[in-house]
């Protein structure tokens, strides 16, 4: 039955359309596929770079530099990171992302509170 439906959709399709359709498909693939792959490659390269820097700092015994960062700065960074992660998850759960992209942090929180009130 699926084959009948699939083959039925080709009714009226001309063989001369195959080449332009394949070319159009390859063009779309060439534009859309490399973007996520480049992000993945960039992320991997960044992770390796940060790992090598951390390894070098450890080998040079530079751990004492962490003591120079004040506790409020560390807490602020950690809390900011946690809030950013939490709001990113809320966006996915509540589907607040739009066609223009993800709304800013506070707008997402406001939308989440409004959605919970309804």
C-alpha positions, 0 to 999 in steps of 0.5 A: 500500500505504501509503495502504491501511494509513493509511486502514485505521487510520481504520476505525471512526473517527467524523466527530464525533470530528474536532473534538475531535481537532483541538482536542486537537492544536492544544492540544498544539501550543500548549503544546509549540511555543512553548517551543523558540521562546522559548529561540531568541528568548532566545538570539538576544536575548542574543547581540545584547545581548552583541555590542552591549556588546562593540561599545560596550566596543571603541568606548570603548577598554575593552580594557585591562580584560581585562588586569586579569583574572589568567591563572589565572582566564582559564585556569580559565574556559576549561578549565571551558568546555571540560570543560562542552562536552566532557561535553555532547557525551559525553552525546549520544554515549553517550546518558546523558541520562535522562527527568529531564534531563541528569545533573550533570557529574561523574555524566556523567563517571563514567557515561562511564568505566563505559561505556568499561570494559564 
